[in-house]
């Protein structure tokens, strides 16, 4: 039984003066950070005066500060309801917006901030909060406007300067973003968020050394700051200091769901230096996390860990849902265009000296201009190399959009009434998936650059063939599958090979003996495949393994792994980077290309076959591990595609130890290069155009996208 306090009659309320004094004490607790005492004091006031606006409002703020934003929403709403004309209503509406933002209700929060600004239009903090809510909804232009208005009122508002930089970065205005971060740091040099964000934008500007320095400044101010560690890891990766990057990402383990991707970055960084110490454990953890629906890896990096099409689909879906969700207001809304020619836009960052450009340049030049109007949408660097000049001439319209936002580029595609938007990047480096998220075109296609599903509801088709996506495997792809008759991969029959090449001695290779070769990137080399290669070296006396130079730690680790398996480290030879035509020519110094899995050689495989070097591959479940099989069938050497590692090893050993067989394969490849379909650019062009025509025809008849096979050209 609760007893009454002495001297206080039952039911008597404290006087107004007593409540005011009590409120002052509560506010004092609150200002000192004594949240528990402040909360108790506000409750005591409300027990006597339940309509006390300021106590309700400030109690809501306390609850928000103590991690209960939903309770804060109820309390602040109640304050506004009981006294809708209170002089502090503008502040309460702004704080209600903050609480709503923390519950994930950004759209409702925006309404509160706008109502607050109607009462107090020059409140810099509310303008800043409105900008943050707009930023959360990826409404970057509107967010930028809010930050600019806040800074017009309070030019030294650090939060507005910092998030203004983030909005500008999202709008692809990297130089302007950098200037905004620098303005903030001129006021507060140790501003941690600005230093960390500055590092990210410097990476966008391809200034990784400066990015690393900026991330390190942030970490000196706040050791252990997860965002800065993430920025530091990305800068180290850009500098190809993968071993250090791996250590940075290992620090992010357990830093919360926002940094789940750190595990994938860790595994990929370790693969790039061929550090397999923890590969089995890390790969299992990563696959389990992806299967749980977590964004634990970037899809492109995950290809090197798992050959499972189903798990790759889970990875892509989670990534797209978090990073590039479909716009709630698509730009194309079902209109039927009636053009004389089908308008096709190719989107890429690689319209310059790049592997993808070397594959596809001939296709762009060969397109039937009487039936197709093509546009290049380039968001890569502006270069002056021969390939860039060639591609500019191949397209009737060439748009350089690298400094324009995803929404702005999408609007341009819609204004041009593009029928088919073809994404040549997928999730590979410097991709711009966000453009397609605005649905600028009736048909959107995943083609060539990314060997897997994008998991995006706004990508309608993936271009494939019967080998990379066999019938029955369609459930691993959100796109509808279009199968071309020969191979999904285009090749340019005009590719030049240098007439003169270095000798074996000049390349550091033995004059006699079998030269096994693999010019794939280091991240594609797995312990399983490397063990096979070492057994081949053991069983083929005098043989060597010729690999591509990547980074010093990778070479050191591979030599150490060879020695651990009983193979002399000097039997591994590393080839430096050369111009494309010279690189193709040096393939002729090798005898047999040994492929990797779960990620096969792709352009690298076509390089070898075009140069006349036979290739042995091994398939797995998913697209990325079936590409070389597709190419071998299209060039008439299907027997070199193994179904499992044991068969792969047996095929390679038989070829390496049977000189007449190796000679016959090389001679057959030399003949087939000119007669088989892999390098017939014009035949390929007809097949791809037939695919585009079928897609377009279905769309014109208001039919949903559907999988189909293209009939072979005569």
N, C-alpha and C positions, 0 to 999 in steps of 0.2 A: 504494500500500500504506500503510495507517494504522499509524503507529508508536505503541508504548505510551509513556505518560508516564513520565519517570524516577522511580524509587523506588516505583512501584505495581506489585506483582506481577500477572500476568495473571489475570483472573477475580475479583480481590479486590473486594468491595463496600465503599463508604464506611461508616464507623461510623454508628451512630444519631445521635451528636452532630454528626458532619459533615453528615448529611442535614438535621438540625434547623437547623443554621446556614445551610445552603444554602437551606432553605425560608424562613427569616427574610429572607434577602437577596432572594429572589424576591418575597415579599410586599411588601418595601420598594419594589422597582421598581414593583410593581403599584399601590401606594398613591400613588406619585409620578406615576403616569400613563405610566410607561415601559413600554408594553404589549409592545413587541417583546422587550425584555430580560427582562421577567417571563415571557413565553411561552417563551423559550429556557431560562430557569432551571427552569421547571416541567417542561419536556421532559427536561432533564438529570436531574432527580430521578427521573422516571418511567422513564428508561432503566435506572436501577439498582433502583428500587422501583416496579414497575408497579401495585402494589395500594395506593399511597399515596392515601388518600381525599381529603385536603385538596388535594394537587397536582392530582388529576383534577378535583375540584370547581372549584378556582380557575382552572385552565386552561380549563375550560368557560366560565367567566365572561369570561376574556380573549377567547376566540374569539367570544363573543356581542358583546362590546364592539368587536371588530374586524369586525363585520358578517357573522359566519358562525354564525347561530343553530342551524342543523341539526347542525353539528359540536359545538356546545355541548350540544345534547340528548344526543348519543352519549356525550360525556365525562362529563356529570353522571350519566347513567343508569349508566354503568360504575362511577362512584364509589359510588353507592348499592348496586349489585349486589355489589361486592367487600367492602363493610363495612356491611351493612344495619342494624347496631346502633350506628353511629357517633353520638356526641353531637351532631354537626353535621348530622345527617340532616334535621332540620326545615328548616334553612336551605337545604340542597341541594335538597330537594323544592320549596321556594318558588322557588328560582332555575331549577329545571327547568321549573316552570310558566311563568316569564317567557320562557324560551327557546322553549317550545312556543307561547306566545302570539305570539311574533314570527314563527313559521313559519306562523301562521294556524290553529293547532290549539287554538282557545280551549276547546272542550269537554274535551279531554284535559288542558289546563292546569288547568281547574277541579278535576279529580280530584287533581292534584298539590298544589294549594293546600289542598284540604280534608284531604288526608293530612298535610300540614305542620301545619295547625291542630289536628289531633288530637293531635299531639305538643307543640305550643306554642300553645295557644288564644288567648293574649293578645298575639300578635305583630301590632302595628298595621300593619307593612309588608306582611305576608302577607295580612291582611284587606283592605288597600288593593288589592293585586294581584288578589285574588279578585274584588273589586268591578270592577276594570278588565276582567277576563275576562268577567264577567257583562254588563258594558256593551257589550263587543264583540259579544255575541250578542243585543243589544237586550233583554236581560232586566232592564229598568230597575228594577222593584220589588226584585228580589233584589240588584242592584248597590247600590241605596240602603241596604238593610239592612247590607251589608258595610261601606260607608263610615261608617255610624252606629256600628257596632261598633268600627271602627278609631279613630274620634274619641272613643269612650268610654275607650279606652286612652290615646290621645295627642291631646288636644283641639286642639293646634296643628299637626296634620299638614296641611300646605298642600295636598298632592296630593289627600288625601281630601276636604278642603273644596271644592276646585275641581271634582273629578269628581262629588262629591255634587251640586253645582249643575248639572252637565251631566245627571245622571240625573233630577233634579227637572224640569229644562227639558223633557226628553223625555217626562216624565209630565204635562206641561202645567201644572205647578205653578210658574208663572213667578215669582210673588212670593217663594215659598220659595227658589227657585233664586237669585234676586237676593240674598236674605239670606245664603245660603251663600257666594257670591262676596264679598260685603261682609265677612263674617267673615274670610275669607282675606286680604283687602286691609287689614283692620285690623291684621293681624299683619305683613304684608309689602306695603306700599303699591305697590311696583314689581313685584309678581308679574304677569308678562306674560300668562300664560295666563288668569289670573282676570280681568284687565282686558279681554282680548279676548272671552272667553266672556260676561262681563257685558254687553258691547256687544250681543251677539246676543240675550240675554234681554230687554234693554231695548227692542230692536226688536219682540220679541214683545208687549211691553207697550205698544207704540205710543208710545215715548218716544225718537224718533230723534235729537233734539239731544243728549240725555244719552248715547245710544249712540255717537254720533260722538266725544264728548269722551272716553269710556272707551277707544275704539279708538285715539285719538290718544295717550292716556297710555301704552298698551301700546307704541306705536311710538316714543315718546320713550325708553322703556327699552330697546327692541330695534329699532332702525331696520331696515326690510326684513323684519320678521316677517310671513310670508305670511298666517297666520290673521287677524292684526290688519288687514292691508291688505284682506282679503276683508270683514271686519266693517265697515271704514270705507266700502268701496264700497257695501255694502248699506245702510248708514245714509244715505249721500248719495242713493241711489236713493229711499229712503223720504222724504227731504226734497225730492225732485224736482230735485235738483241734478245732473242727469244728465251734464252736461259734465264735472264734477269726478269723478263716479263712473266715467266712461269712462277718465279718466286713472288712477284707482286700479286698475281691472281690467287696464289695459294693463301695469301693473307686475307683475301676476301671471303674465304670459306666461312659460312655461318654468319655473314654480315646481314642476312635478311633476304626476303624474297626478291627485292629489287636487284640483288646481285647474284641471283641464281645462275646467271649466264657465266659467272666467273669460273665455274667448274669446266665448262666447255672451252673457255679461253685458256685455262690451265692445260687441259689435255692437248689442245691444238698447238700450244706453244711448245710443249714437251715433244710432240710429234715432229715439229719443224726442226728441232735440234737432235732428233732421233734418240731422245732420252726415254728409254722404255722401262726404267726402273719400276715405276708404279703403273705402267700402262694397263695391265689386266685389271687391277683394282679400280683405277680411275675410270676406265671405259665401262666397267660394270655399274659403277655408281652413276655415271652419266646416263647410261641407257635406262636405268631404273628411274631416275629423276624425270627424264623425258616421257617415259611411259606413264608417270603420274600426272602428266599434263603441265609440268613446270617448264618455264623458259630457261632451261639449264644449258642451252647451247644455241649458237647461231646455226641455222640450218646448213649453210655451206660447210661449216666446220664439222658438223655432226656426220656428214657423209664419210669422213675419214675414220670414223669410230665404229659405225654400225652399217652393215650391209642389208639391214632389214627394211623393206619397203614400208611396212606398217609402222615401225617406230619412226622412220623418217617423216611419214605423214603426220604423226603426233607432234613431232618437233616443229614442222612447218606451221601447222594449225595454231599451236600455242603462240609461236612467234608472231604470226600475222595478227592474231586477235589482240595481242598486247601492243605491238608497235605500229601496225598499219590496218586498223579496223576499217571496214567499209564506211564511207561517208554516209550519214543519214540523209543527205540531200544530193543524190547522184546527179551529175551534169547531163548525162544522156538518160532520157525518161521514156524510151520506147518509140521515138520518132523513126520513120522510115525514110531514108535518104534515097533520092532517085538520080543518081549520078550516071553519067555516060561511062565512066571508068570507076573501078573499085579503088578507093583511096586507102592506101596502106601506109602506116607510119611505123618506122623502126626506131625503137628507143634504146639508147646505149651510151655508155661512157667510153666505149672502145673504138671510136671512129678515128683511129690513128695506128701507129705501129703496134699492133697487139695481136695475140694469137687468134682471137675471134675474127678480127678484120681480115687476117690472111686467109681464113676459111671462106668468108662470105663475100668478099669484094666482087668476085666474078658474078655472083648471083645478082647483086645490085645492078651491075652493068648489063646483065642479060634480060632483066625483066621486060616483059612485053608492054611497051609504052602505049600501045593502042587499047589495051584492056586494063592497065593498072597505072595509077598515079602514085608515085612513091615519095615519101618525105622522111628525111633523117632528122631525128630529135636527139641532139648530142648534149649530154651533160658531163662529158669528160673534159680534159684539158685542151686548150687551143694550141695545137702543135703545127709545125711547118714541115713535117716529114713527108716523104713521097706518098705514103699510104693515105695521109690526110688529104693531100691534093687529089689523089685518085678518087677517093670517096666523094669529095665535094663535086667532082665532075660527074659522078655516077648518078647523083640525085638531082631531080628538077628543083627540089626545095630542101635546103639544109639549114636547120634551125639550131643555133647555139643557145642553149637554155641553162647553162651551168650556174648562172647567178640569179635564176628565177625560182620562185617557190613551187612546190609540187602542185598546189592549187592553181597557180598562175599558168603553169605548163598545161595542166589538164584543161583549163578554160580555153587555151589556144587550140588544143586538139579538138575540142567541141566546136569552136568557132569555125575551124577548117572542115568540119563535118567528116572527120576521119571515120571510115567504115571499120577498119581493122587496125588496132594498136598492137604491135608485136614487141614484146619485151625480150630483148636479147641478153639481159643481165640476170633476171631471177633474183637470187640472193647473193650473187658473187660481189666482189669488191666494187664499191662506188655505185651500187644499184640505187634505184629510185622507185621502189615499190609504191610509195605514197602517191605517185601520179595516177596509177591505175586504181587506187582506192577511191578516187573521186568519180570513177566510172565515166571517163570522157568519151568512150566509143561504144558502139553497139556490140562489137566483138573484141575480146582481149585475149591475147595468145602468149603462152610461155614457150619460147623457142630458142634452142641452140646453146645459150650461155649457161643455163643451170640444168644439170642432169637429174631432175627430180621434181616432185610436186611442189607448188607454192602454197598449197593449203588455203588458198584465198577464194572466197565466194565470188569475187568479181573477175577472176581469170577463167575464161570459158573453155579454152582448149590447150592441150599440150601436143606438140609435134613429136612423133615417135616413129617406130617401126616395129615389126613383129619380133625383133630380137630384144630391144631395150625394154619394151613393155609387151611381153607375150600375152596372147588372149587368156583371160582369166585373172590377170593381175590388175585390172582396172580399178579395183576397190582400194588400191593404195594411192590413188590420185583423185583430188577433188575436181580436176579438169576432165573434160571429155577427151578421149584419146583419138588422135588422128594419126593413122599409120601410113607412112609413105612406103612405096613398093621395095626400094632397094635399101637405103640407109637413111636415118633421120638427119645425118650429118652432111652438110654441104661441103664441097671442096672446090677450090679455084684451080682450074686446069692451066692457068697462066703463071702459077707460082714459079719463080726462077730459082735455079740451083747454081751455085757458083761453079764455073768451069774448072777452076783449079782448087784443089783442097790440100790441106797439110798431109804429110806422110804420117804413118803410124809412129815413127820415131819422134817427129815433131810434136805429136799429140801425147807423148809419154807412154805409148803403147808398145808392147813387144812385137817384133817383126813376125815371129811365128806364134802359133797358139791361138785358141779360140778367144775372141773378144765378145763377152756378153755385155750388153748395154742396157741401161735404163735411164732415160733423160727426163723422167717424171720428177715433180717437186718432192722435196724431202718428206713433207708431211704424209705423202702417200705410201711411204715405205713402212711396213709393219713388221713386228718381230717374226710373224709366221712366214711372210714372203722372204725376208732376209735369211732366215734359217734354210729355206730351200736353196737360195742362191749360194750360200756357203757350202751346202752339200754338193752342189753342181761344181763349184770350184775344186772341191776335194777330189771329185771323181773324174774331172777333166784336166789332166796334167797340163801345166803351162798356160792355163786359161786365166783371164783377168775379168774383173767387173768394172765397167766404165760408167761412171755416174756424173750427174751434173753438179757443178759447184753450187752451193747454196749459202752456207755460213760455216765459220770455223768450228764451232762446237759440234755441228752435225758431222763434219768430217772426222773429228776426233772421236766422237762416240761410235761412228760406224767402224772405224779402224779398230777401236777397242772391242766392239762386238765381234768383229771378224776374228781377232786374236783369241777371244774367249771361246770361239767355236773351232779353234785349231787351224785357222787360216792366216797366213802371213799378211799383216796389214798392208804391205806394199802391193798386194794383188788387187787393191782397190785404187782406181785411177779416177781423178776428178777433172772434168772438162770445164774450162772457163766459158763465160757468156760470149757469144759471137753474133754478128749480124745474121739475119734470118737466112739469107742465101748461103752463107758460109757454114752456118749450123747444119743446114740440110746436106751440104756436100760432105761434111765429116761423118755423117751416118755410114758412108760407104767404107769407112775404116773398120766398122764393127761387123760381126757375123750374125748375131741373133739378139733381138730386143726382148727382154724379159719384162713382162707387164706386172702391175701391182693390183691388189684388191684390198679393201672393198671399193676403192676408187681406181678405176682403170686409167690408162693413158687415153686421152680424148684427142685434142689437137696433136698432142705428142705422138699418138699412134698414127695419125694421118701423115705426120712429118716422116716417120720411119718408112711407112709403106710407099709414099710418094718418092722418097729417096732410094727405094729398092731394098730396104732392110726387112727381112722376115721378122715377124713378131709372134710370140706365144703369149696367150692371155688365159685368164681363169675367171669364170663367171661367178656371180653371187646372185642374191635375190633382187636387188634394186637396180634402177636405171643406170646409176653411176658405175656399177660393176658389170655392165653388159655392153658398154659402148664398143670396146675393141672387138667383141664377138660380132657385132653388127658390121663393123668395118671389114673384118676378115671375110665374112660371107659376101659382101659387096665387091671384094677384090678377087674372089675365087680361091681363097685359102681357108675354107671352113674347118679343116682338120687341125688347125693351129689354135682353135678355141677349146680349152679344156673345161670340164664340168666341175672339177674339184681340184684341190691342191695336189693330190697324189698324181692325178692324170697330167696336170700341168708340169710337174717335175719330171715325169716319165717322158713326155713329149720333148721337153727341152734337152734332156740327157740323150735321147735317141738322135736328135738332130745334131747335137754338138759332137757326138762320137761317131757319126756316119757322114763323112765328107761328101759322098755322092748325093745323099739326101739333101744336105744343106745346099749343094750346088744346084740341084733340081728345083728346090723351093725358090732360090734366088732367081733362077732363070725364068721360072713360071711367073713370079711376081713382076719381073721386068716386062714380060709379054703382056700380062694382064693389066698393067698400069694404063696401057693405051687402048685396051679393048673392053675392059669390064666397067661396071657402072659407078664405082666409087668416085672416080675423077671425071665423070661426064657432067659438067656443070649445066649444060643446056637441058639434058634429060632431067636432071634434078629440078631445074627451074620450072619445067612443065608440070612436074608432079606437085611442087609446092603451090604453084598458081592454081592447079586443079583443086587442091585442098582449100585455098582461100575462096575460090569460086563456090565450092559446096557450102562452106561456112556462111558466106554472104547470101547465097540463095535461100538457105534455111531461114536466115534472119529476115530476109525480105518477105518470106511467106509466114512470118510471125511464129516460126517453129523454134522450140527451145534447142539449145546446143545438144548434140548427140554424137557419140563416138562413130567413126566410120573409117573404112580403108580406101585409099586412093588406088584406082586401077592403074596398072603399069602402062606407060606410054608405048606406042608401037616401036 
